[in-house]
Amino acid sequence: MIARSRASRTLRTFLGWVVVALFVFPLYYWLTIAFKDGNEIFNYPPHVWSFTPTLRNFEEVFGISFGYGFGEQREVLPGGGNWRMAPRLWDSIIVAVMSTALAVSISTLASYALSRMTFRGRHHFVAWILSTRMMPPVAVAIPVFFIYKDIALLDTYTGVILIHALMNLPLAVLLMKSFFDDIPVEIDESALIDGASRWLIFRRVVLPMVKGGMAATAVLCFIFSWTEFLFVLTLTQTGLKTVPVVSSTFVTSTGTAWGSMAALSAAAVIPAFVFILLVQKHLVRGLTLGSIKQ
Amino acid sequence: MKIGVLSTDRPLIWILPLLAMLLAFTVIPLFYNIWLSFHEYAPFKRQLVFVGWENWQLLFSDARMWEALWTTMFYFIVVLSIELGLGMAIALLLDAEEFGFGLLRVLLTLTLVIPPAIVGMMYLLIQDPEFGVLTYVLDTLGILGKSTPILATSSLALWGVMLADIWQWTPFMFLIFLAGLRSLPQEPYEAAMLDGASAFMTFRRITLPLMSKVIAVAVLIRGIDIFRMFDYVFVMTSGGPGTSTYTLSLYSWQQTFSFIKWGYGATLSLFTLIIILVIANLFIALTKVRW
């Protein structure tokens, strides 16, 4: 490697920290909002480094008392966020977990076939899956809204779960295919010669070898469902709402409940943070739909 | 041993669930959308009536559509270029083992898991004209006073939205480029060093060509998402002030659901779909990206 002088190394270290600090700062600032009392949020100049921390916003959003005066009479705050929004976390969890399970199981079966079997039109099929990834959500949401209205799937868990699974299918199929492609075909072939069935090879031999890949796929599907906005906005009314859509309802004509919004989103982002830390190894492969391996 | 249905090579059975999902949720909606684009909701009759090519004629003569298309294109080019350049610069910067760089690389992945709608709200707060922290910084630096609220000024609003996008997705580019940099072979660099090539020449002549596939994939995936962007404008500006931040996605959504122009909204969304498919497939053909 090129020998670097001490000064240039110090400069690089310094620049690296400054750049990442710039990226982390908005997150830090958003987190301070979650721990600030209503009035302190509206201070100008903003209180960035020193403020009086409170759990009041979390009490407000989750309807649990942490001893910061939940339930007591307080001045009316602007915005529509309150503890009745808390069950929406469950909506998010149900939708994300179920749609992930659906997407991962459908795609695991399909991508095993795409990786192992030759059939006419296979390349066209892969191209079709990829072009599904290109569809603007709005071009799916508009017709699906009317179809759902006709078949009574509007504003239901099933409807949202199906559409989130669909949204994740291109990613899941291409990603799982790349994990299957990593495993030498000879393994399947020798087992086939030994008389094992395809299903048996899939279940007992190949599937255990792609467990890590499946976990990574599941995590990404979960995160994309967890963060999705347009489909839930369009296809739900009152029956269910996920966190991103609920957060946007905190903006009302009488003002915005910034504290509640920040508290709810801080809580909602934590599981996604944890999950993404678990799949660092496969993250780039996942983000590039399996085309770039780390 | 009992032989199950999946015992022999019958790929159709394996891909059947996938095929069913794709048929039900992409093919049928697509045809429904095409059908819808030849109809329009008649409020007095309370039903859809056939209007022929009217929606498509309207589309091409609609000044607001052209403005939305221009806004989408402008947003697409600016945001994609900045994320590409900045992502590459940060990848080159952090591709070293200096103090704490492992931690810094992990910290940069965090922006990716926040719902874009919530990022939009974060930047709405950060740029709030009354108490936003960015407003304070810019005011103190004397660049933009409190009297020029970014998101409420026609000429600036789109830049305010871009800021949220760039903040959230530059790390996406960074991660992919970093993985690309780390998989590069060492030999060309050793040869370049022996030849006394400058750092810039080494980057220009060795790193960039070797990274071309990685860059193409990152640009394709990010480009698709930038082009169909909806969340940020929806929560931050709703297309305003005036019509200065309407993207095609937002415009077609609003026509359908806010103005009950079901047929025209469908036409707009189809038009968006066609543009994305054309650009993306041209790009794939030109760069020879393969899956």
Interface residues (C-beta under 8 A of the other chain):
Chain A: M1 I2 R9 R12 T13 L15 G16 W17 V19 V20 F23 V24 P26 L27 Y29 W30 I33 I41 F42 N43 Y44 P45 P46 V48 S105 I106 S107 L109 A110 Y112 A113 L114 M117 F119 F125 V126 W128 I129 L130 S131 T132 R133 M134 M135 P136 P137 V138 A139 V140 A141 I142 P143 V144 F145 F146 I147 L162 I163 A165 L166 L169 V173 L174 G195 S197 R198 W199 L200 F202 I223 W226 T227 E228 F229 L230 L233 T234 V243 P244 V245 S247 S248 F250 V251 T256 W258 M261 S265 A268 V269 A272 F273 F275 I276 L277 Q280 L283 V284 L287 T288 L289 G290 S291 I292 K293 Q294
Chain B: M1 I3 G4 V5 L6 S7 T8 D9 P11 L12 W14 I15 P17 L18 M21 L22 F25 T26 I28 P29 L30 Y32 N33 L36 I90 L93 L94 A96 E98 F99 G100 F101 L104 V106 L107 L108 T109 L110 T111 L112 V113 I114 P115 P116 A117 I118 M121 M122 Y123 L124 L125 I126 E130 F131 G132 V133 Y136 W167 T170 P171 F172 L175 I176 L178 A179 G180 R182 S183 Y189 M193 A199 K213 V214 V217 A218 I221 I224 F227 R228 F230 D231 F234 V235 L248 S249 S252 W253 T256 F257 W262 G265 A266 S269 L270 T272 L273 I276 L277 A280 N281 V289 R290 W291
